[in-house]
Amino acid sequence: MLAFPCNQFGSQEPGSNAEIKAFASSKFGAGFPMFAKIEVNGDGACELYQILKAAKSDEQGNADIGWNFTKFLVDRSGQVVERFGPGVTPEDVAEKLKEYL
């Protein structure tokens, strides 16, 4: 699990990278790698998210990220094999991951 904070969704991530990491760790027990804040939609979307979104649309066929906590599952060869909405838990993703191991 890798986290990429983004402030494009209701301004929920206005803090610095250090503040966001401290909050996620203390509030949610996040122990996974957390990267610097990025943009995931629009002209400023980082290249990684451009690739992820192009590979897998959401259930409605939209490429753009609709809300925080959208998750992507990437296989060993770097192929995007699944996209999960914000309501899907990391534990649910872990179950799906077993199919690819």
N, C-alpha and C positions, 0 to 999 in steps of 0.2 A: 504494500500500500504506500503510495506517494501522494502528498498533498500539495496543491498549488493554490494558495489563497487568491481570491479575486474580489474586488469591491464593486463589481458590475451588477450586483443583485441586491437592491434595496440598501445599498451602502452599508452592508453588514460587516465589512472588513476594512474600516477606515484607519486602523492603527498601523504602526510600523511592523516590519517583519518579525521583530523580536516580541512585540506586544501580542501579535496574533499567535505566535508559537506558544507563548506563556499562557495565554487564555485557553487555547485548545488543549494544552497539557493539563492545566489545573481543572478546567470545567469538564472535559470529556476524557481525560486520561490518554490523550493522543500520544503514542510513542513511536509513530512512524515518521519517516523523513518528511520534513516540511520545507518547501522551496520558497524563494522570494515571490512576492505578490506579482501576479500577471493579469493580463486581459485575455479572456477566452472567446469573446465575440467581437465582431466589428473589424474595422481596418487595423486596429492595434492588436488583434489576436496573435498570441505567440505562435511560432511555427509548429510546436508540438501539438497544440490544440487545433490548428488548421488541419494537420494530418489526421488526428483522432476523429474529428468531426466529419471529414471527407470519407473516412473509412466506414463509419457507422452512424446512421441517423437515429433519432429517438423513435418511439413507438408510433408517432404521428407522421414520421417521415421528415422531421425538421433536423437540419444539421446543427443549428445554433444550440448552445447550452441554454436551457430554460431556467435553471435555478442552481444554486450552490449544491454541492455534494453529488453531482453527476459523476459516475464512475465508468472507467473503461478497463476491460480485461485484455491484455496483450500477451500473445503466446511467446514461446521461446525464440521464435524466428522474427519477432517484431510485428507480427500481424495482429491487427485489432480484431478480436473474435467476439466480443460482447460489449454492449453498452447498457448501463443500468441507471435508472432514474434516481433522484435524490432520496426517495423513500426506501430504497434497497440498502440494507445494512451491510457493513463489511463482513459480517458472519455469513450473510446470504451469498455474497460474492465468493467467499472462501469455499462454500459448498459447490458452487458452479466451477470453481477453479479445479476441483478434483477431477472433473471430466477431461481436463487438458493435461493432467500430469501422467 
